[in-house]
Amino acid sequence: MTGAAQRAGFWGVLALRDFRLLWTGDAVSGIGNGVTTVVLPLVALRELDASSFQIGVLASAVWLPWLIVGLPAGAWIDRLPRRPIMMIANAACALLFASLAIAGFLEAMTYGHLLLVALLTGTATVFFQAAYHSYLPTVLAEADLVEGNSKIQGAEAATRVIGPSVGGLVVATVGLAAGLVVDAFTFAFCFVCIWLIRVQETVHRGQNQREPLRRQIALGLRFVAGDPYLRSIVVYGTLLNFGLTGYTTIQIVFLEKTVGVGEFGLGLLLAIAGVGGIVGSMIARPLGRRFGTARSVLICQLVTGPFILLAPLTTYGAGLFWFCIGGMVMVAGVVSCNVVLGSFRQSYCPPDRLGRVVATSMFLLHSSIPLGALTAGHLGDAVGPRGTMWIMACLIAPCGLVLLFSPLRGIRDLPSRPAISLR
């Protein structure tokens, strides 16, 4: 692991080769994901004439694997090297998106094929994300985790700007199938970047290797449920994810069918709203230093959350401003909090249990996502896209109150070590 002395200079932790490879691969695959957020719903809407509910089912299929394999994935990841897991996940996603692209070029796309790819890529993502967040302390020293997470969140935010724009441009110029080719290529690129990493990973092998899988899962659940900070963060994130997923599921239907925005304009609007993520990643560290990590999380959520109520006011022309400013400010707050809370979890949890705790937290955080997508799809058909946007915005806006009435309210900085034992 590399110390702070080697990260001096303008680039910070990006001067470290292994982190740079990890960061670059994830950033490029993030662009592909941004393209997919535009392309997949448009494929379903235009090529397959899908309803709002079918769009919701498609969105929920990506997240459903978290409920099925999320908990055992964490226990498995604690037993195995994380880098090979990330490589296999990227290779699988590349092949799956390539199969969709081929079907698109042959005009043989079906809704069942879309659902299957969503489920399988979602499963690969479960393993990749749990391994990725557990692997970061391997390539960075503990003192570098906040900076590393800030750069990761900044890259993810930037890809939310670039990806939808590229997706809209690709669809408008060369068609839907070409967007899927872009996504397949980005996963293959990420595979190569991770393969080139040199740092030797330490696999913590101890008593947990001999324990039954069910006991290891139970230990992870007990640790998260018993810790007052992790428990509050998970409750907040679960509620927020329900509303955010519903919002993002219906926003493309809302912009295209209700507002009347075309493909390129659609990508541009999503990109503009995504600029907030870049801002959020940039302000996370300064806010943490100025106000403390716990207080900065509270400030971000209480101030930025209500801005999402502007998005349902969107109309064509000058009224598009409401979508941009509402989404931009809300995303800035969410990303800023993610930087702080992601770094907190990585330094707070014991290294040999980190994969289990990360996967348990993400299992709980993602448990509401399929329900949010299905709910938004149902509401889209029942009350219309604009009505659904209002409902989801009203759910997102007050989520910061959960943190206000948690142990974070009484402290300046989040703790660096847990007060309870995992056992």
GUDREN-882459 format. One record per residue (C-alpha): residue number from 0; residue in one letter; x, y, z. Coordinates in nm, 2 decimals. Layout:
# residues N
{NUM 'A' {X Y Z}}
...
END
This chain:
# residues 423
{0 'M' {0.00 0.00 0.00}}
{1 'T' {0.14 0.34 -0.09}}
{2 'G' {0.19 0.62 0.16}}
{3 'A' {0.10 0.99 0.15}}
{4 'A' {0.46 1.09 0.06}}
{5 'Q' {0.42 0.94 -0.28}}
{6 'R' {0.09 1.12 -0.36}}
{7 'A' {0.22 1.47 -0.35}}
{8 'G' {0.16 1.70 -0.64}}
{9 'F' {-0.12 1.81 -0.87}}
{10 'W' {-0.25 1.47 -0.95}}
{11 'G' {-0.27 1.34 -0.59}}
{12 'V' {-0.35 0.96 -0.58}}
{13 'L' {-0.39 0.95 -0.96}}
{14 'A' {-0.01 0.96 -0.96}}
{15 'L' {-0.02 0.60 -0.83}}
{16 'R' {-0.02 0.36 -1.12}}
{17 'D' {-0.24 0.09 -0.98}}
{18 'F' {-0.51 0.34 -0.85}}
{19 'R' {-0.49 0.52 -1.19}}
{20 'L' {-0.56 0.19 -1.37}}
{21 'L' {-0.85 0.10 -1.14}}
{22 'W' {-0.99 0.46 -1.17}}
{23 'T' {-0.95 0.47 -1.55}}
{24 'G' {-1.12 0.14 -1.61}}
{25 'D' {-1.41 0.22 -1.39}}
{26 'A' {-1.45 0.56 -1.54}}
{27 'V' {-1.46 0.43 -1.90}}
{28 'S' {-1.71 0.16 -1.81}}
{29 'G' {-1.91 0.43 -1.64}}
{30 'I' {-1.94 0.61 -1.98}}
{31 'G' {-2.08 0.30 -2.12}}
{32 'N' {-2.33 0.27 -1.84}}
{33 'G' {-2.43 0.63 -1.91}}
{34 'V' {-2.49 0.54 -2.28}}
{35 'T' {-2.70 0.24 -2.17}}
{36 'T' {-2.92 0.46 -1.95}}
{37 'V' {-3.04 0.63 -2.27}}
{38 'V' {-3.02 0.34 -2.51}}
{39 'L' {-3.19 0.05 -2.32}}
{40 'P' {-3.52 0.25 -2.24}}
{41 'L' {-3.52 0.38 -2.60}}
{42 'V' {-3.48 0.03 -2.74}}
{43 'A' {-3.78 -0.08 -2.53}}
{44 'L' {-3.99 0.22 -2.61}}
{45 'R' {-3.92 0.25 -2.98}}
{46 'E' {-3.83 -0.09 -3.11}}
{47 'L' {-4.05 -0.30 -2.88}}
{48 'D' {-4.33 -0.04 -2.80}}
{49 'A' {-4.29 -0.11 -2.42}}
{50 'S' {-4.53 0.04 -2.17}}
{51 'S' {-4.42 0.24 -1.87}}
{52 'F' {-4.47 -0.07 -1.65}}
{53 'Q' {-4.25 -0.27 -1.88}}
{54 'I' {-3.98 0.00 -1.85}}
{55 'G' {-4.01 -0.03 -1.48}}
{56 'V' {-3.97 -0.41 -1.49}}
{57 'L' {-3.66 -0.37 -1.71}}
{58 'A' {-3.51 -0.12 -1.46}}
{59 'S' {-3.59 -0.34 -1.16}}
{60 'A' {-3.43 -0.64 -1.33}}
{61 'V' {-3.09 -0.47 -1.31}}
{62 'W' {-3.12 -0.44 -0.93}}
{63 'L' {-3.31 -0.76 -0.85}}
{64 'P' {-2.99 -0.97 -0.82}}
{65 'W' {-2.89 -0.77 -0.51}}
{66 'L' {-3.18 -0.93 -0.33}}
{67 'I' {-3.09 -1.28 -0.45}}
{68 'V' {-2.71 -1.30 -0.43}}
{69 'G' {-2.61 -0.97 -0.25}}
{70 'L' {-2.56 -1.13 0.09}}
{71 'P' {-2.37 -1.45 -0.01}}
{72 'A' {-2.16 -1.24 -0.25}}
{73 'G' {-2.01 -1.05 0.04}}
{74 'A' {-1.91 -1.37 0.22}}
{75 'W' {-1.76 -1.52 -0.09}}
{76 'I' {-1.56 -1.21 -0.16}}
{77 'D' {-1.41 -1.22 0.19}}
{78 'R' {-1.28 -1.57 0.10}}
{79 'L' {-1.14 -1.49 -0.24}}
{80 'P' {-0.91 -1.25 -0.42}}
{81 'R' {-1.11 -0.95 -0.54}}
{82 'R' {-0.93 -0.86 -0.86}}
{83 'P' {-1.02 -1.18 -1.05}}
{84 'I' {-1.38 -1.14 -0.95}}
{85 'M' {-1.39 -0.79 -1.10}}
{86 'M' {-1.22 -0.91 -1.42}}
{87 'I' {-1.48 -1.19 -1.46}}
{88 'A' {-1.77 -0.95 -1.40}}
{89 'N' {-1.64 -0.71 -1.66}}
{90 'A' {-1.59 -0.99 -1.92}}
{91 'A' {-1.94 -1.12 -1.86}}
{92 'C' {-2.09 -0.77 -1.91}}
{93 'A' {-1.89 -0.71 -2.23}}
{94 'L' {-2.02 -1.04 -2.38}}
{95 'L' {-2.38 -0.97 -2.27}}
{96 'F' {-2.40 -0.62 -2.42}}
{97 'A' {-2.23 -0.75 -2.73}}
{98 'S' {-2.51 -1.01 -2.77}}
{99 'L' {-2.77 -0.73 -2.75}}
{100 'A' {-2.58 -0.53 -3.01}}
{101 'I' {-2.57 -0.82 -3.25}}
{102 'A' {-2.94 -0.88 -3.20}}
{103 'G' {-3.00 -0.51 -3.27}}
{104 'F' {-2.80 -0.52 -3.60}}
{105 'L' {-2.99 -0.83 -3.71}}
{106 'E' {-3.33 -0.67 -3.61}}
{107 'A' {-3.39 -0.97 -3.38}}
{108 'M' {-3.42 -0.78 -3.05}}
{109 'T' {-3.68 -0.91 -2.81}}
{110 'Y' {-3.81 -0.78 -2.47}}
{111 'G' {-3.71 -1.12 -2.32}}
{112 'H' {-3.35 -1.07 -2.44}}
{113 'L' {-3.34 -0.73 -2.28}}
{114 'L' {-3.47 -0.87 -1.95}}
{115 'L' {-3.22 -1.15 -1.95}}
{116 'V' {-2.93 -0.92 -2.01}}
{117 'A' {-3.05 -0.68 -1.74}}
{118 'L' {-3.06 -0.97 -1.49}}
{119 'L' {-2.73 -1.12 -1.58}}
{120 'T' {-2.54 -0.79 -1.60}}
{121 'G' {-2.71 -0.69 -1.27}}
{122 'T' {-2.57 -1.02 -1.11}}
{123 'A' {-2.22 -0.94 -1.24}}
{124 'T' {-2.25 -0.59 -1.10}}
{125 'V' {-2.33 -0.73 -0.76}}
{126 'F' {-2.00 -0.91 -0.75}}
{127 'F' {-1.80 -0.63 -0.91}}
{128 'Q' {-1.93 -0.35 -0.68}}
{129 'A' {-1.88 -0.55 -0.36}}
{130 'A' {-1.53 -0.65 -0.47}}
{131 'Y' {-1.44 -0.30 -0.60}}
{132 'H' {-1.53 -0.12 -0.28}}
{133 'S' {-1.35 -0.39 -0.07}}
{134 'Y' {-1.04 -0.38 -0.31}}
{135 'L' {-0.98 0.00 -0.29}}
{136 'P' {-0.79 -0.02 0.05}}
{137 'T' {-0.55 -0.26 -0.13}}
{138 'V' {-0.43 0.00 -0.37}}
{139 'L' {-0.46 0.30 -0.13}}
{140 'A' {-0.34 0.38 0.22}}
{141 'E' {-0.62 0.46 0.47}}
{142 'A' {-0.52 0.83 0.47}}
{143 'D' {-0.58 0.84 0.10}}
{144 'L' {-0.93 0.68 0.10}}
{145 'V' {-1.13 1.00 0.11}}
{146 'E' {-0.93 1.15 -0.18}}
{147 'G' {-0.95 0.82 -0.37}}
{148 'N' {-1.33 0.80 -0.32}}
{149 'S' {-1.36 1.17 -0.41}}
{150 'K' {-1.18 1.10 -0.74}}
{151 'I' {-1.39 0.79 -0.80}}
{152 'Q' {-1.72 0.97 -0.73}}
{153 'G' {-1.60 1.27 -0.95}}
{154 'A' {-1.53 1.03 -1.24}}
{155 'E' {-1.87 0.86 -1.19}}
{156 'A' {-2.03 1.20 -1.19}}
{157 'A' {-1.84 1.30 -1.50}}
{158 'T' {-1.95 0.99 -1.68}}
{159 'R' {-2.31 1.07 -1.60}}
{160 'V' {-2.25 1.39 -1.79}}
{161 'I' {-2.06 1.23 -2.08}}
{162 'G' {-2.24 0.90 -2.11}}
{163 'P' {-2.59 1.02 -2.17}}
{164 'S' {-2.46 1.29 -2.41}}
{165 'V' {-2.27 1.02 -2.61}}
{166 'G' {-2.57 0.79 -2.59}}
{167 'G' {-2.80 1.06 -2.73}}
{168 'L' {-2.56 1.15 -3.00}}
{169 'V' {-2.49 0.79 -3.10}}
{170 'V' {-2.87 0.71 -3.12}}
{171 'A' {-2.94 1.02 -3.32}}
{172 'T' {-2.66 0.96 -3.57}}
{173 'V' {-2.59 0.58 -3.61}}
{174 'G' {-2.87 0.41 -3.43}}
{175 'L' {-2.96 0.22 -3.11}}
{176 'A' {-2.75 -0.09 -3.16}}
{177 'A' {-2.43 0.12 -3.19}}
{178 'G' {-2.48 0.24 -2.84}}
{179 'L' {-2.47 -0.11 -2.71}}
{180 'V' {-2.14 -0.17 -2.89}}
{181 'V' {-2.00 0.12 -2.70}}
{182 'D' {-2.11 -0.03 -2.37}}
{183 'A' {-1.96 -0.37 -2.46}}
{184 'F' {-1.63 -0.20 -2.55}}
{185 'T' {-1.61 -0.01 -2.22}}
{186 'F' {-1.64 -0.32 -2.01}}
{187 'A' {-1.37 -0.49 -2.21}}
{188 'F' {-1.15 -0.19 -2.16}}
{189 'C' {-1.21 -0.20 -1.78}}
{190 'F' {-1.12 -0.57 -1.78}}
{191 'V' {-0.78 -0.49 -1.94}}
{192 'C' {-0.71 -0.21 -1.69}}
{193 'I' {-0.78 -0.43 -1.39}}
{194 'W' {-0.57 -0.71 -1.54}}
{195 'L' {-0.27 -0.47 -1.56}}
{196 'I' {-0.28 -0.38 -1.19}}
{197 'R' {0.04 -0.50 -1.01}}
{198 'V' {-0.02 -0.46 -0.64}}
{199 'Q' {-0.03 -0.79 -0.45}}
{200 'E' {-0.36 -0.84 -0.28}}
{201 'T' {-0.38 -0.99 0.07}}
{202 'V' {-0.66 -1.23 0.12}}
{203 'H' {-0.75 -1.25 0.49}}
{204 'R' {-0.77 -1.62 0.57}}
{205 'G' {-0.87 -1.70 0.92}}
{206 'Q' {-1.15 -1.86 1.12}}
{207 'N' {-1.41 -1.70 0.89}}
{208 'Q' {-1.28 -1.94 0.61}}
{209 'R' {-1.40 -2.24 0.81}}
{210 'E' {-1.73 -2.10 0.92}}
{211 'P' {-2.05 -2.19 0.74}}
{212 'L' {-2.17 -1.94 0.48}}
{213 'R' {-2.49 -1.88 0.67}}
{214 'R' {-2.30 -1.78 0.98}}
{215 'Q' {-2.08 -1.54 0.79}}
{216 'I' {-2.39 -1.37 0.63}}
{217 'A' {-2.55 -1.35 0.98}}
{218 'L' {-2.23 -1.18 1.12}}
{219 'G' {-2.24 -0.92 0.85}}
{220 'L' {-2.61 -0.85 0.91}}
{221 'R' {-2.56 -0.83 1.28}}
{222 'F' {-2.27 -0.59 1.25}}
{223 'V' {-2.46 -0.35 1.02}}
{224 'A' {-2.78 -0.37 1.22}}
{225 'G' {-2.61 -0.34 1.55}}
{226 'D' {-2.39 -0.04 1.46}}
{227 'P' {-2.58 0.29 1.52}}
{228 'Y' {-2.40 0.48 1.24}}
{229 'L' {-2.42 0.21 0.97}}
{230 'R' {-2.78 0.14 1.06}}
{231 'S' {-2.89 0.50 1.02}}
{232 'I' {-2.70 0.53 0.70}}
{233 'V' {-2.86 0.22 0.56}}
{234 'V' {-3.21 0.33 0.66}}
{235 'Y' {-3.16 0.67 0.49}}
{236 'G' {-3.01 0.52 0.18}}
{237 'T' {-3.28 0.26 0.14}}
{238 'L' {-3.55 0.53 0.15}}
{239 'L' {-3.35 0.75 -0.08}}
{240 'N' {-3.29 0.47 -0.33}}
{241 'F' {-3.66 0.39 -0.36}}
{242 'G' {-3.74 0.75 -0.46}}
{243 'L' {-3.43 0.80 -0.68}}
{244 'T' {-3.49 0.47 -0.87}}
{245 'G' {-3.86 0.56 -0.93}}
{246 'Y' {-3.75 0.91 -1.05}}
{247 'T' {-3.48 0.78 -1.28}}
{248 'T' {-3.70 0.50 -1.41}}
{249 'I' {-3.98 0.74 -1.53}}
{250 'Q' {-3.77 1.04 -1.63}}
{251 'I' {-3.69 0.93 -1.98}}
{252 'V' {-4.06 0.84 -2.04}}
{253 'F' {-4.15 1.18 -1.89}}
{254 'L' {-3.90 1.38 -2.10}}
{255 'E' {-3.98 1.20 -2.43}}
{256 'K' {-4.36 1.14 -2.41}}
{257 'T' {-4.48 1.42 -2.18}}
{258 'V' {-4.23 1.70 -2.24}}
{259 'G' {-4.15 1.61 -2.61}}
{260 'V' {-3.77 1.60 -2.60}}
{261 'G' {-3.58 1.42 -2.88}}
{262 'E' {-3.29 1.18 -2.84}}
{263 'F' {-3.00 1.43 -2.84}}
{264 'G' {-3.19 1.67 -2.62}}
{265 'L' {-3.27 1.39 -2.38}}
{266 'G' {-2.90 1.30 -2.35}}
{267 'L' {-2.81 1.66 -2.31}}
{268 'L' {-3.06 1.72 -2.03}}
{269 'L' {-2.94 1.41 -1.84}}
{270 'A' {-2.59 1.53 -1.88}}
{271 'I' {-2.66 1.88 -1.75}}
{272 'A' {-2.83 1.73 -1.45}}
{273 'G' {-2.53 1.50 -1.40}}
{274 'V' {-2.30 1.80 -1.37}}
{275 'G' {-2.42 1.82 -1.01}}
{276 'G' {-2.23 1.50 -0.95}}
{277 'I' {-1.90 1.66 -1.05}}
{278 'V' {-1.97 1.95 -0.82}}
{279 'G' {-2.06 1.71 -0.53}}
{280 'S' {-1.74 1.52 -0.56}}
{281 'M' {-1.54 1.84 -0.56}}
{282 'I' {-1.71 1.99 -0.25}}
{283 'A' {-1.71 1.67 -0.03}}
{284 'R' {-1.36 1.71 0.11}}
{285 'P' {-1.37 2.09 0.16}}
{286 'L' {-1.70 2.06 0.34}}
{287 'G' {-1.57 1.77 0.55}}
{288 'R' {-1.27 1.98 0.66}}
{289 'R' {-1.47 2.29 0.73}}
{290 'F' {-1.77 2.14 0.91}}
{291 'G' {-1.67 1.78 0.99}}
{292 'T' {-1.76 1.47 0.80}}
{293 'A' {-2.09 1.40 0.99}}
{294 'R' {-2.21 1.76 0.97}}
{295 'S' {-2.12 1.79 0.60}}
{296 'V' {-2.34 1.49 0.53}}
{297 'L' {-2.63 1.65 0.72}}
{298 'I' {-2.59 1.99 0.55}}
{299 'C' {-2.57 1.84 0.20}}
{300 'Q' {-2.89 1.64 0.23}}
{301 'L' {-3.10 1.89 0.42}}
{302 'V' {-3.01 2.17 0.17}}
{303 'T' {-3.00 1.99 -0.16}}
{304 'G' {-3.28 1.73 -0.13}}
{305 'P' {-3.58 1.97 -0.16}}
{306 'F' {-3.45 2.10 -0.50}}
{307 'I' {-3.57 1.78 -0.67}}
{308 'L' {-3.93 1.93 -0.63}}
{309 'L' {-3.85 2.16 -0.92}}
{310 'A' {-3.81 1.87 -1.17}}
{311 'P' {-4.18 1.78 -1.22}}
{312 'L' {-4.24 2.15 -1.32}}
{313 'T' {-4.05 2.08 -1.65}}
{314 'T' {-4.21 2.19 -1.97}}
{315 'Y' {-4.07 2.22 -2.32}}
{316 'G' {-3.85 2.53 -2.39}}
{317 'A' {-3.76 2.76 -2.10}}
{318 'G' {-3.93 2.51 -1.87}}
{319 'L' {-3.65 2.26 -1.92}}
{320 'F' {-3.45 2.48 -1.67}}
{321 'W' {-3.65 2.32 -1.39}}
{322 'F' {-3.53 1.97 -1.47}}
{323 'C' {-3.17 2.08 -1.50}}
{324 'I' {-3.15 2.28 -1.18}}
{325 'G' {-3.36 2.04 -0.97}}
{326 'G' {-3.16 1.73 -1.08}}
{327 'M' {-2.82 1.91 -1.07}}
{328 'V' {-2.85 2.03 -0.71}}
{329 'M' {-3.00 1.70 -0.58}}
{330 'V' {-2.73 1.49 -0.75}}
{331 'A' {-2.46 1.72 -0.61}}
{332 'G' {-2.58 1.65 -0.26}}
{333 'V' {-2.61 1.27 -0.31}}
{334 'V' {-2.26 1.24 -0.46}}
{335 'S' {-2.10 1.45 -0.19}}
{336 'C' {-2.25 1.23 0.08}}
{337 'N' {-2.15 0.92 -0.11}}
{338 'V' {-1.78 1.03 -0.11}}
{339 'V' {-1.79 1.08 0.27}}
{340 'L' {-1.99 0.77 0.36}}
{341 'G' {-1.80 0.54 0.12}}
{342 'S' {-1.47 0.64 0.28}}
{343 'F' {-1.62 0.61 0.62}}
{344 'R' {-1.73 0.25 0.56}}
{345 'Q' {-1.39 0.15 0.41}}
{346 'S' {-1.19 0.28 0.71}}
{347 'Y' {-1.45 0.19 0.97}}
{348 'C' {-1.49 -0.18 0.90}}
{349 'P' {-1.22 -0.45 0.98}}
{350 'P' {-1.04 -0.55 0.65}}
{351 'D' {-1.11 -0.92 0.67}}
{352 'R' {-1.49 -0.85 0.70}}
{353 'L' {-1.51 -0.55 0.47}}
{354 'G' {-1.64 -0.75 0.17}}
{355 'R' {-1.92 -0.89 0.39}}
{356 'V' {-2.01 -0.56 0.55}}
{357 'V' {-2.00 -0.38 0.21}}
{358 'A' {-2.22 -0.64 0.05}}
{359 'T' {-2.46 -0.65 0.35}}
{360 'S' {-2.49 -0.27 0.34}}
{361 'M' {-2.54 -0.27 -0.04}}
{362 'F' {-2.79 -0.55 -0.01}}
{363 'L' {-3.00 -0.35 0.23}}
{364 'L' {-2.95 -0.03 0.03}}
{365 'H' {-3.05 -0.19 -0.29}}
{366 'S' {-3.34 -0.38 -0.15}}
{367 'S' {-3.58 -0.09 -0.23}}
{368 'I' {-3.45 -0.03 -0.58}}
{369 'P' {-3.65 -0.30 -0.77}}
{370 'L' {-3.96 -0.20 -0.58}}
{371 'G' {-3.90 0.17 -0.66}}
{372 'A' {-3.87 0.09 -1.03}}
{373 'L' {-4.18 -0.13 -1.04}}
{374 'T' {-4.38 0.13 -0.85}}
{375 'A' {-4.28 0.40 -1.09}}
{376 'G' {-4.37 0.18 -1.38}}
{377 'H' {-4.71 0.11 -1.24}}
{378 'L' {-4.77 0.47 -1.14}}
{379 'G' {-4.66 0.58 -1.49}}
{380 'D' {-4.95 0.39 -1.64}}
{381 'A' {-5.19 0.48 -1.37}}
{382 'V' {-5.14 0.86 -1.31}}
{383 'G' {-4.90 0.95 -1.59}}
{384 'P' {-4.53 1.03 -1.60}}
{385 'R' {-4.57 1.38 -1.46}}
{386 'G' {-4.78 1.26 -1.16}}
{387 'T' {-4.52 0.99 -1.10}}
{388 'M' {-4.24 1.25 -1.11}}
{389 'W' {-4.42 1.45 -0.84}}
{390 'I' {-4.47 1.14 -0.62}}
{391 'M' {-4.11 1.04 -0.64}}
{392 'A' {-3.98 1.39 -0.59}}
{393 'C' {-4.19 1.42 -0.27}}
{394 'L' {-4.03 1.10 -0.14}}
{395 'I' {-3.68 1.21 -0.22}}
{396 'A' {-3.70 1.57 -0.07}}
{397 'P' {-3.73 1.48 0.30}}
{398 'C' {-3.49 1.18 0.32}}
{399 'G' {-3.22 1.39 0.49}}
{400 'L' {-3.45 1.41 0.80}}
{401 'V' {-3.36 1.04 0.87}}
{402 'L' {-2.99 1.15 0.92}}
{403 'L' {-3.09 1.45 1.12}}
{404 'F' {-3.26 1.22 1.38}}
{405 'S' {-2.97 0.98 1.39}}
{406 'P' {-2.64 0.98 1.59}}
{407 'L' {-2.48 1.19 1.32}}
{408 'R' {-2.66 1.50 1.46}}
{409 'G' {-2.46 1.50 1.78}}
{410 'I' {-2.11 1.46 1.64}}
{411 'R' {-1.88 1.67 1.42}}
{412 'D' {-1.69 1.38 1.25}}
{413 'L' {-1.78 1.02 1.18}}
{414 'P' {-1.58 0.77 1.39}}
{415 'S' {-1.28 0.58 1.25}}
{416 'R' {-1.34 0.25 1.44}}
{417 'P' {-1.66 0.07 1.54}}
{418 'A' {-1.77 0.06 1.90}}
{419 'I' {-1.89 -0.30 1.87}}
{420 'S' {-1.73 -0.63 1.78}}
{421 'L' {-1.85 -0.83 1.48}}
{422 'R' {-1.86 -1.14 1.69}}
END
